[in-house]
Every structure is written in structure tokens, then in C-alpha cells.
Amino acid sequence: MTSLSAKQRLALSRNAISRHMARGRLPQHDEDERMSEDPALAPRGTWGKLKFLARSWWRNHPVNYAVQIARPSIDEYAAQEPFKMVGIAAAVGAAAMVIKPWKILPLTALLLAPLKSSGFTSTAVTLFAPPNADGA
């Protein structure tokens, strides 16, 4: 087995880092669409169905669209200024602990908020659907 030169190892590690960083930029809902189209890929068990339900709900949530639009600029800023990004995250977390927004809204409003989503009915039907559509 031949050993690689330093330049070759550097190129391999750069490619590996690039592939790792690009994973978050790939479309996140392709797997959900394949699972909903093919019954063989349907989630099995209660936990799998709950994860599928949550992913389907998040895919149609308006905040998800805002996150997708802002993600490239946030990723670029985080790559340039990682420590500032950690500081911003700490400040947001501290502000959330001081403001306590979960105490402002009643618990029932928080629990019923997902029910108002347009995609909730279809994802709930998916949760309670039998494993095989043909009944076999």
C-alpha cells in the first residue's frame, strides 16, 4: 500500500469537509416525498410515524420557508465569524430566559397551534393509516 503525499491528504480532507458542510444545504423533504409515494418505505412503529408526522408538519410550516431563505446568509456569516455567532446564540438564549415567552401564551394555545396548520390533517391521517394500503 502506497502512502499519500501531504498535498494528496490535504486535498482528500478538504473534499471530505466540503461534503460534510454541504449536507445541510441539500433539500430536506426528498426523503419524506419518497416515503409518502412508496408504501414499502412507510414509517414503521409509533416512533417512526411520529417522526414522519413532525417532518411533514415542519416541511409545510411558514417558519421553515423563512429558515430556508435565511440559511445561506447565516451559514456564510457563521463561517466568517463563528465566535460572534455563538455570542448571538447565547444572547438570544439569555433573552428567552428573561422574557419567558412560554409564560405569555396559555398552554392550550401552544398545544392547539399545530392543529391550525394546513398540513396537519393530512399528516395526522398518515399517522393513523394502516401499514399497507391494500390491507395485506
VENTARA-V459814 format. One record per residue. N is the residue number from 1. RES is the residue in one letter. OMEGA is omega in radians with two decimals (* if undefined). D_CENTER is the distance of its C-alpha to the mean C-alpha in whole Angstrom. Layout:
N,RES,OMEGA,D_CENTER + N,RES,OMEGA,D_CENTER
//
This chain:
1,M,-3.10,41 + 2,T,3.10,41 + 3,S,-3.11,40 + 4,L,3.08,37 + 5,S,-3.14,39 + 6,A,3.13,37 + 7,K,3.13,36 + 8,Q,3.10,34 + 9,R,3.11,32 + 10,L,3.12,31 + 11,A,3.12,30 + 12,L,-3.13,28 + 13,S,3.08,26 + 14,R,3.10,25 + 15,N,3.13,24 + 16,A,3.12,22 + 17,I,3.12,21 + 18,S,3.11,20 + 19,R,3.14,18 + 20,H,-3.13,16 + 21,M,-3.12,15 + 22,A,-3.12,14 + 23,R,-3.11,12 + 24,G,-3.10,9 + 25,R,3.13,11 + 26,L,3.09,11 + 27,P,-3.04,10 + 28,Q,-3.03,7 + 29,H,3.12,9 + 30,D,-3.14,12 + 31,E,3.12,12 + 32,D,-3.14,12 + 33,E,3.10,14 + 34,R,-3.12,16 + 35,M,-3.11,16 + 36,S,-3.14,17 + 37,E,-3.06,20 + 38,D,-3.13,21 + 39,P,3.14,23 + 40,A,3.14,23 + 41,L,-3.12,19 + 42,A,-3.12,19 + 43,P,-3.13,17 + 44,R,3.12,20 + 45,G,-3.09,21 + 46,T,-3.11,19 + 47,W,3.12,17 + 48,G,3.12,15 + 49,K,3.11,16 + 50,L,3.08,14 + 51,K,3.11,11 + 52,F,3.11,11 + 53,L,-3.13,12 + 54,A,3.12,10 + 55,R,3.13,7 + 56,S,3.12,10 + 57,W,-3.11,11 + 58,W,-3.13,8 + 59,R,-3.11,8 + 60,N,-3.09,12 + 61,H,-3.13,11 + 62,P,3.13,13 + 63,V,3.11,12 + 64,N,3.11,9 + 65,Y,3.10,12 + 66,A,3.11,13 + 67,V,3.13,10 + 68,Q,3.13,10 + 69,I,-3.07,14 + 70,A,-3.02,14 + 71,R,-3.13,12 + 72,P,-3.14,15 + 73,S,3.09,17 + 74,I,3.11,16 + 75,D,3.13,15 + 76,E,3.12,19 + 77,Y,-3.14,20 + 78,A,3.10,18 + 79,A,-3.11,20 + 80,Q,-3.05,23 + 81,E,-3.07,23 + 82,P,-3.10,21 + 83,F,3.05,23 + 84,K,3.13,23 + 85,M,3.09,20 + 86,V,3.10,20 + 87,G,3.10,23 + 88,I,3.13,21 + 89,A,3.10,18 + 90,A,3.13,21 + 91,A,3.11,23 + 92,V,3.10,20 + 93,G,3.11,20 + 94,A,3.11,24 + 95,A,3.11,24 + 96,A,3.12,21 + 97,M,3.14,24 + 98,V,-3.08,27 + 99,I,-3.12,26 + 100,K,-3.09,24 + 101,P,3.12,23 + 102,W,3.08,22 + 103,K,-3.14,26 + 104,I,-3.13,26 + 105,L,3.07,25 + 106,P,-3.11,26 + 107,L,-3.13,24 + 108,T,3.10,25 + 109,A,3.11,24 + 110,L,-3.14,20 + 111,L,-3.11,20 + 112,L,-3.12,21 + 113,A,3.12,19 + 114,P,-3.13,16 + 115,L,3.14,20 + 116,K,-3.13,20 + 117,S,-3.10,17 + 118,S,-3.10,19 + 119,G,-3.05,16 + 120,F,-3.10,17 + 121,T,-3.13,20 + 122,S,3.13,19 + 123,T,3.08,16 + 124,A,3.08,19 + 125,V,3.09,21 + 126,T,-3.12,19 + 127,L,-3.06,19 + 128,F,-3.14,23 + 129,A,3.09,24 + 130,P,-3.09,26 + 131,P,-3.13,25 + 132,N,-3.11,27 + 133,A,-3.10,28 + 134,D,3.07,31 + 135,G,-3.12,32 + 136,A,*,33
//
